[in-house]
Amino acid sequence: MFDFIKAHKLFVTTLLLFALCFRLTALSIKQPELSQIGARGLGKVMAPLEKLRFEIFQTFSFYWRHYFHLVGIVESRDRLFAEKSSLEAECLRLHEFENENKRLRSLLNFPDEPEVRQVAATVIGRNSSNYTRSVTINRGSSDGLKPGNPVFDGNAIVGQVIACSDHAAIVLLLTDNTSAIDALVQEGRAPGVVEGTMGEHLIMRYVNNDYTVRMGDRVISSGLDGIYPKGRLIGSIVKVEEGKTGMFKQIEVDSSVDFARLENVLVLLTAGRKEVDDLEKIN
């Protein structure tokens, strides 16, 4: 008998456990309070373990949120503080330049710059013909607009107003082949004239071969045409060819304005104090 049990101990153990489970099940049916006693006993054993597990988890979460997770925050804070200090110093320097400029203009008896007012407008129409590039905006002469007013998309030049009604105006875009702006290459100060081509890019003409011009250089308005203020962005140079037979470079410029998605513009009004007051009364 003992030899049989020893030889088949796994089978005998399984059989005994099955019999014990069957007996306990039968007892729990006849006496339900036995199962509650077992559950309470198990609860007493497991409750401290569950409490310990919860406390360990909470402690780990606390240290993760307040220490490990914030390891890089100090470095980020220091970097942002340094950037903030640098920007404050730059603002202070620019403010000093502005004050110095005012003092020098006063010493040289330069006249003050005319007051500038901007009017926001929405594009309400587009000319889709092959002969002109223009848009219609929802502002007109009743808002103070007149032909010759420059139009911008943020800081980049869109074009100029060429016709007005009381409540609408037509803006000739830079890409039109009749559009021209007196311009400068910002980096090398090379002067030239930017013209529209009715195509994807603009052309900058009359840039002497003696000037150094590179791809990626920004092109800005020179202010010499009397329409666009000096220093306003036109675009960036995307192609430069040396004038092999002539004295001028061949330069292509990519406009900084996405004309296909143009929806809102700013119209720049330049006027004296009296005209500005009159325009404010109109609005």
C-alpha positions in Angstrom: 0.0 0.0 0.0 2.7 2.4 1.0 4.7 1.4 -2.1 1.7 2.2 -4.3 1.2 5.6 -2.7 4.9 6.3 -3.0 4.9 5.3 -6.6 1.7 7.3 -7.4 2.0 10.2 -5.0 0.9 12.8 -7.5 -2.2 10.9 -8.4 -3.0 10.2 -4.8 -2.4 13.8 -3.8 -4.7 15.1 -6.6 -7.4 12.6 -5.5 -7.2 13.7 -1.9 -7.4 17.3 -2.8 -10.4 16.7 -5.0 -12.1 14.8 -2.2 -11.3 17.6 0.2 -12.8 20.2 -2.2 -15.9 18.1 -2.7 -16.3 17.7 1.1 -15.8 21.4 1.8 -18.3 22.3 -1.0 -20.9 20.0 0.5 -20.3 21.5 4.0 -20.6 25.0 2.7 -24.0 24.2 1.1 -25.3 22.6 4.4 -23.6 25.3 6.6 -23.1 28.6 4.7 -21.5 30.2 7.8 -18.4 28.1 7.1 -17.7 29.9 3.8 -18.1 33.2 5.6 -15.6 32.1 8.2 -13.1 31.2 5.5 -13.6 34.5 3.7 -13.1 36.4 6.9 -9.9 34.4 7.6 -8.6 35.0 4.1 -9.5 38.7 4.4 -7.5 38.9 7.7 -4.5 37.4 6.0 -4.8 39.4 2.7 -5.8 42.8 4.1 -2.3 43.6 5.5 -0.7 42.5 2.3 -3.1 44.7 0.2 -2.4 47.6 2.5 1.3 47.2 2.2 1.0 46.9 -1.6 -1.1 50.1 -1.8 1.3 52.1 0.5 4.3 51.0 -1.6 2.5 52.0 -4.8 1.6 55.4 -3.4 5.1 56.0 -2.1 6.6 55.1 -5.5 4.0 57.4 -7.3 4.8 60.3 -5.0 8.6 60.1 -5.6 8.1 59.6 -9.3 5.8 62.7 -9.6 7.9 64.9 -7.3 11.5 63.8 -8.0 12.2 61.4 -10.9 9.7 63.0 -13.3 11.0 66.5 -12.6 14.7 65.7 -13.2 14.8 67.8 -16.4 12.6 70.6 -15.1 15.4 72.4 -13.3 17.5 72.4 -16.5 14.5 73.6 -18.5 13.8 76.3 -16.0 17.4 77.6 -16.0 17.4 77.6 -19.8 14.1 79.5 -20.0 15.4 82.0 -17.4 18.5 82.6 -19.5 16.5 83.1 -22.6 14.2 85.5 -20.8 17.1 87.5 -19.5 18.6 87.6 -23.0 15.3 88.8 -24.5 15.0 91.4 -21.8 18.5 92.7 -22.6 17.7 92.7 -26.3 14.5 94.7 -25.7 16.4 97.2 -23.5 19.1 97.6 -26.2 16.5 98.2 -28.9 14.7 100.7 -26.7 18.0 102.6 -26.2 18.5 102.6 -30.0 15.0 104.0 -30.4 15.7 106.7 -27.9 19.0 107.5 -29.5 17.4 107.7 -32.9 14.8 110.2 -31.6 17.5 112.3 -30.1 19.6 112.3 -33.3 16.6 113.1 -35.4 15.8 116.0 -33.1 19.4 117.3 -33.3 19.5 117.0 -37.1 16.1 118.7 -37.3 14.6 115.8 -39.2 10.8 115.9 -39.7 8.7 113.3 -37.7 7.5 110.3 -39.6 3.9 110.5 -40.7 1.4 108.8 -38.5 0.5 105.3 -39.7 -2.9 103.5 -39.4 -3.7 100.0 -40.5 -7.1 98.7 -41.7 -7.8 95.0 -41.6 -9.6 93.5 -44.5 -10.9 90.2 -45.8 -10.4 88.9 -49.3 -13.9 88.5 -50.9 -12.9 87.9 -54.6 -10.1 86.7 -56.8 -9.3 87.5 -60.4 -8.6 84.2 -62.1 -7.9 85.4 -65.6 -4.5 84.9 -67.3 -4.0 88.7 -67.8 -3.9 90.0 -64.2 -3.3 89.0 -60.7 -5.5 90.8 -58.2 -7.9 90.3 -55.3 -10.9 92.2 -54.0 -11.2 93.1 -50.4 -14.1 94.2 -48.3 -12.8 97.7 -47.4 -13.1 100.8 -49.5 -12.9 104.6 -49.6 -15.4 104.9 -46.7 -12.7 103.2 -44.6 -10.0 105.6 -45.8 -8.5 103.5 -48.6 -7.3 105.0 -51.8 -5.2 103.9 -54.8 -1.6 103.5 -53.9 -2.1 102.2 -50.3 0.3 99.3 -49.7 -1.2 95.9 -48.6 0.5 93.4 -46.3 0.0 89.9 -45.0 1.5 90.3 -41.5 4.9 91.9 -42.4 5.2 90.6 -45.9 4.1 92.7 -48.9 1.0 91.5 -50.8 0.6 94.4 -53.3 -1.1 97.7 -53.5 -4.6 99.1 -53.9 -5.3 100.2 -57.5 -9.1 101.0 -57.4 -11.7 101.7 -54.7 -15.4 101.9 -54.3 -17.2 102.9 -51.1 -17.0 99.5 -49.5 -14.6 97.4 -51.6 -11.2 97.8 -53.2 -9.0 95.9 -55.8 -5.5 95.0 -54.8 -2.9 94.4 -57.5 -0.7 91.5 -56.3 3.1 91.3 -56.5 2.9 88.4 -58.9 1.2 90.6 -61.6 3.5 91.4 -64.5 2.8 95.1 -64.1 3.8 95.1 -60.4 7.2 96.5 -59.5 8.9 97.3 -56.1 12.2 99.1 -55.5 14.0 96.6 -53.3 17.2 95.7 -51.5 18.9 92.4 -50.7 18.9 92.6 -46.9 22.3 90.9 -46.3 24.4 92.5 -49.0 22.3 95.7 -49.5 22.3 95.1 -53.3 19.6 97.4 -54.9 17.3 96.3 -57.6 13.6 96.1 -58.7 11.4 93.2 -57.9 8.8 92.5 -60.7 5.9 90.1 -61.0 6.0 87.4 -63.7 2.4 86.0 -63.6 4.1 82.8 -62.5 5.3 81.1 -59.3 8.4 83.3 -58.6 9.2 87.0 -58.8 12.2 88.4 -60.7 14.7 90.9 -59.2 16.2 93.0 -62.0 19.1 95.5 -62.3 21.3 93.9 -59.6 24.9 94.7 -60.6 27.3 91.8 -60.9 29.6 93.5 -58.4 27.3 92.7 -55.5 27.4 89.4 -53.7 24.0 87.7 -53.6 23.3 84.2 -52.3 20.4 81.8 -52.3 18.3 82.2 -49.2 19.1 86.0 -48.8 16.0 88.0 -47.9 14.7 90.7 -50.1 13.0 93.8 -48.6 11.5 97.0 -49.8 13.9 100.0 -50.1 11.2 102.7 -49.5 12.4 104.6 -52.6 9.3 104.0 -54.7 7.2 106.1 -52.4 4.6 103.4 -51.9 6.0 100.7 -49.7 7.7 101.6 -46.4 11.4 100.7 -46.1 12.3 97.3 -44.6 9.1 95.3 -45.3 9.7 91.7 -46.4 9.2 90.7 -50.0 10.6 87.2 -50.1 13.8 85.1 -50.3 16.2 84.5 -53.2 15.8 81.0 -54.7 18.0 81.3 -57.8 21.0 83.4 -58.8 22.6 83.5 -62.2 25.6 85.7 -63.0 25.1 88.0 -66.0 27.6 86.5 -68.4 26.8 88.8 -71.3 25.5 91.8 -69.4 26.3 93.7 -66.2 23.3 92.5 -64.2 22.5 89.2 -62.3 19.4 87.1 -63.1 17.7 86.6 -59.7 14.5 84.7 -58.8 12.7 85.5 -55.6 10.1 83.4 -53.8 7.4 85.6 -52.2 6.8 85.2 -48.5 3.1 85.4 -49.1 1.0 82.3 -49.9 -1.3 84.0 -52.4 -3.3 80.8 -53.0 -4.4 80.8 -49.3 -4.6 84.6 -48.8 -7.7 85.4 -46.7 -6.9 88.4 -44.5 -4.7 91.5 -45.2 -3.7 94.8 -43.6 -4.0 98.0 -45.6 -1.5 100.6 -44.6 -2.8 104.2 -44.4 -0.3 107.0 -44.1 -1.7 110.4 -43.1 -1.2 113.5 -41.1 -2.8 114.1 -37.7 -5.8 115.9 -39.2 -6.5 113.2 -41.8 -6.2 110.5 -39.2 -8.7 112.2 -36.9 -11.1 112.5 -39.9 -10.7 108.8 -40.7 -11.4 107.9 -37.1 -14.6 109.9 -37.2 -15.7 108.0 -40.3 -15.2 104.7 -38.5 
